[in-house]
């Protein structure tokens, strides 16, 4: 009896194996049946194909770029003086800010000179007159001013201490694609000479300044402006480092001895400041106030606290030519100006 029980335990359940075999065989034979525990096939890895060529080769610029603009390309047009030659460079002139091989002009360290400037200038002036067309009437000017002069205008360009820069010309033409005029707001050092800013905006962009109030300008594109025929303006990829210029303030002012120069500096530091300049402020009345002060004073002090040392020197350079006067000291963000001996008292 015991042997019979042991044999029954050792015998495999043939009915279970036959049932499982028939079940799995029926599942595997039916391709439409997908039970939840079936194996998920592995995704097929696609082979890497070669990159397709660009479908629109016309949109890709051909280098080097050729531009017919008849002026030398500079980083800043309104804040640089072409007549002053630098005495050194902080980076080699061979490193062009337009990128290697991207412009057909040679970079000299300060600018990229134009070729055939006289002929291109005449052609540029003729084209500019054609694009501007007939002058705007007073009603048309008033309508454009009312549309673009407000602070909430979406077509605005801000001008900072670098003044009218080269890449700003491309921004102006981008605004002119959808608007007849662009609002330009100037702050900081360029506001000392707004006439210079207006000149370079008109000369370099080809537009016309139709409105000017303190530091706000409206630049009109012209009646016959065509966005598809805009001039070619290659962009600067980075801001070039400023070269080294001769020393602005001499140890001994021209026409004075060392003791007289030292006395004027101490007198200026101990005098009351004519006015206090703020950082990125509006300086449209600074030149006239300095001229009026020189009618009674020999030395004038400008308080430029929190303006910055570099901005103080830029202000002194512009006042030297605009007033005119002689800067004799830059110390602790204070500018000391001397009217000179040739100025009538």
Secondary structure as UniProt FT lines:
FT   HELIX           2..10
FT   HELIX           14..29
FT   TURN            31..32
FT   TURN            36..37
FT   HELIX           57..59
FT   TURN            82..83
FT   TURN            93..94
FT   TURN            97..98
FT   TURN            100..101
FT   HELIX           117..132
FT   HELIX           138..148
FT   TURN            151..152
FT   STRAND          156..159
FT   TURN            161..162
FT   HELIX           166..176
FT   TURN            177..178
FT   STRAND          181..186
FT   HELIX           189..193
FT   HELIX           194..205
FT   STRAND          208..213
FT   TURN            214..215
FT   STRAND          216..220
FT   TURN            223..224
FT   HELIX           227..229
FT   TURN            254..255
FT   HELIX           258..270
FT   STRAND          273..276
FT   TURN            279..280
FT   TURN            284..285
FT   HELIX           286..293
FT   TURN            294..296
FT   STRAND          299..303
FT   TURN            305..307
FT   HELIX           309..322
FT   TURN            323..324
FT   STRAND          326..331
FT   TURN            332..333
FT   STRAND          334..338
//
